[in-house]
Amino acid sequence: MWWKTTSRRSRKAAQPSATGLLDESFLRRLERLSLNANRALRGGLSGAHPSLRRLPAPTFSDHRPYSASDDLRYVDWNAYARQEHLFLKLGETEQDVPAHILLDRSASMQYGQGDQHKLHYGRMLLAALGYLALASGDRLTAAAFDTTLAPPWGPTQGKAAALDLLRHASAIAPGGDSRIGDVLHRYTRERSGGLIVLISDLWTIGDVDAALRAATPPRWQLLLLHLLHPDELLPPLHGDLELEDSESADRVQIIADPATIERYRQRMRQWCSLLESACARRGAAYHRLTTDQPLERSVIPYLRHRQALSG
């Protein structure tokens, strides 16, 4: 993005500490929630997510005719008494779903200070949502990327791995340029499917439809978390400026008067609307977040309200 490094001084913004991402009490409260996975995704035979599978079960959701190899425990004897035909009770099974959390660590994520620093905030999001997946029994893989994918963490299941996940998230180092579409295509080609949570400022996503095509239903379910700093929505700029792109190093000179800032804000609204529309066409969920929103008091309730989380 052009104005991320407004004058050379912004390159030297203080970097937040990577330790102590989430406190224990917050993690305990997260255990009541889970990532909301589409029923059409195919996971394992144990877990907290509903599926489309119908298997013999004591709880009824449908019938099928009895065959000689079926277990008599699942016969609907009430139906037999009425119709004198044997039917098997089918119940909806629950499943675990492979969860994949990908965090953009590119140079454009190096903006802000303290808890509003974008990469630091992204680390916290990865840790919180990853913990939800582990607590729900899902198989979790987490990785950071710029032009390429860093060595991933996982796949791993169970809360016993939570501390190792937090260490991994804390250690995610800044990167360089990013190629979001290329990384997403390579990642999905090498894996069988599941729920992908992509955390990024999306400045280098390029052709949005082409990028999203890599992670479409029914094999994949994509949750796109568009992470921005408040300054990226309302730039605190004024006067004659030379702006430098934080990744490409391209420069442009502008006069940051009120009219210019208003045109920028209009373009930003249009861009976010384009992203949301593209996600809707491709069966993905889009949510825009800003780093001034407290994770526990704002972001988690917001994602739950938008049905990205359940519980």
ChimeraX attribute file (.defattr): number of C-alpha atoms within 10 A of each C-alpha:
attribute: neighborCount
match mode: 1-to-1
recipient: residues
	/A:1	19
	/A:2	18
	/A:3	20
	/A:4	22
	/A:5	22
	/A:6	17
	/A:7	12
	/A:8	10
	/A:9	8
	/A:10	14
	/A:11	13
	/A:12	9
	/A:13	14
	/A:14	13
	/A:15	15
	/A:16	15
	/A:17	11
	/A:18	17
	/A:19	12
	/A:20	11
	/A:21	18
	/A:22	16
	/A:23	8
	/A:24	9
	/A:25	8
	/A:26	12
	/A:27	17
	/A:28	12
	/A:29	11
	/A:30	18
	/A:31	16
	/A:32	12
	/A:33	18
	/A:34	24
	/A:35	25
	/A:36	21
	/A:37	27
	/A:38	18
	/A:39	16
	/A:40	16
	/A:41	23
	/A:42	20
	/A:43	20
	/A:44	15
	/A:45	14
	/A:46	13
	/A:47	16
	/A:48	20
	/A:49	24
	/A:50	18
	/A:51	21
	/A:52	15
	/A:53	15
	/A:54	16
	/A:55	15
	/A:56	22
	/A:57	18
	/A:58	14
	/A:59	12
	/A:60	15
	/A:61	13
	/A:62	15
	/A:63	17
	/A:64	12
	/A:65	11
	/A:66	17
	/A:67	11
	/A:68	6
	/A:69	6
	/A:70	12
	/A:71	12
	/A:72	15
	/A:73	12
	/A:74	19
	/A:75	22
	/A:76	19
	/A:77	17
	/A:78	11
	/A:79	15
	/A:80	13
	/A:81	10
	/A:82	8
	/A:83	10
	/A:84	10
	/A:85	12
	/A:86	19
	/A:87	21
	/A:88	26
	/A:89	24
	/A:90	21
	/A:91	19
	/A:92	17
	/A:93	19
	/A:94	19
	/A:95	23
	/A:96	24
	/A:97	31
	/A:98	26
	/A:99	26
	/A:100	27
	/A:101	23
	/A:102	25
	/A:103	26
	/A:104	29
	/A:105	30
	/A:106	26
	/A:107	20
	/A:108	28
	/A:109	28
	/A:110	23
	/A:111	24
	/A:112	22
	/A:113	13
	/A:114	13
	/A:115	20
	/A:116	20
	/A:117	21
	/A:118	26
	/A:119	31
	/A:120	30
	/A:121	28
	/A:122	27
	/A:123	24
	/A:124	21
	/A:125	23
	/A:126	27
	/A:127	25
	/A:128	23
	/A:129	21
	/A:130	27
	/A:131	27
	/A:132	25
	/A:133	31
	/A:134	22
	/A:135	23
	/A:136	22
	/A:137	22
	/A:138	30
	/A:139	22
	/A:140	26
	/A:141	20
	/A:142	24
	/A:143	21
	/A:144	27
	/A:145	26
	/A:146	20
	/A:147	17
	/A:148	18
	/A:149	20
	/A:150	16
	/A:151	10
	/A:152	15
	/A:153	17
	/A:154	14
	/A:155	13
	/A:156	20
	/A:157	19
	/A:158	15
	/A:159	18
	/A:160	11
	/A:161	15
	/A:162	21
	/A:163	12
	/A:164	12
	/A:165	24
	/A:166	21
	/A:167	15
	/A:168	18
	/A:169	27
	/A:170	19
	/A:171	12
	/A:172	20
	/A:173	14
	/A:174	17
	/A:175	20
	/A:176	17
	/A:177	17
	/A:178	24
	/A:179	20
	/A:180	26
	/A:181	22
	/A:182	15
	/A:183	18
	/A:184	21
	/A:185	16
	/A:186	13
	/A:187	17
	/A:188	17
	/A:189	11
	/A:190	8
	/A:191	11
	/A:192	11
	/A:193	22
	/A:194	27
	/A:195	23
	/A:196	23
	/A:197	22
	/A:198	24
	/A:199	24
	/A:200	26
	/A:201	26
	/A:202	24
	/A:203	16
	/A:204	17
	/A:205	18
	/A:206	12
	/A:207	10
	/A:208	17
	/A:209	17
	/A:210	14
	/A:211	18
	/A:212	22
	/A:213	18
	/A:214	21
	/A:215	24
	/A:216	17
	/A:217	18
	/A:218	14
	/A:219	16
	/A:220	24
	/A:221	24
	/A:222	23
	/A:223	23
	/A:224	22
	/A:225	22
	/A:226	19
	/A:227	23
	/A:228	23
	/A:229	21
	/A:230	16
	/A:231	15
	/A:232	17
	/A:233	15
	/A:234	13
	/A:235	16
	/A:236	11
	/A:237	16
	/A:238	13
	/A:239	10
	/A:240	11
	/A:241	15
	/A:242	16
	/A:243	20
	/A:244	20
	/A:245	17
	/A:246	23
	/A:247	20
	/A:248	14
	/A:249	12
	/A:250	11
	/A:251	13
	/A:252	12
	/A:253	11
	/A:254	14
	/A:255	14
	/A:256	17
	/A:257	12
	/A:258	12
	/A:259	10
	/A:260	14
	/A:261	18
	/A:262	14
	/A:263	11
	/A:264	17
	/A:265	16
	/A:266	12
	/A:267	12
	/A:268	15
	/A:269	12
	/A:270	12
	/A:271	12
	/A:272	16
	/A:273	13
	/A:274	14
	/A:275	19
	/A:276	18
	/A:277	17
	/A:278	20
	/A:279	22
	/A:280	12
	/A:281	13
	/A:282	18
	/A:283	19
	/A:284	21
	/A:285	20
	/A:286	22
	/A:287	17
	/A:288	15
	/A:289	20
	/A:290	21
	/A:291	21
	/A:292	15
	/A:293	16
	/A:294	13
	/A:295	20
	/A:296	15
	/A:297	9
	/A:298	12
	/A:299	17
	/A:300	20
	/A:301	14
	/A:302	16
	/A:303	17
	/A:304	16
	/A:305	11
	/A:306	13
	/A:307	14
	/A:308	18
	/A:309	18
	/A:310	15
	/A:311	11
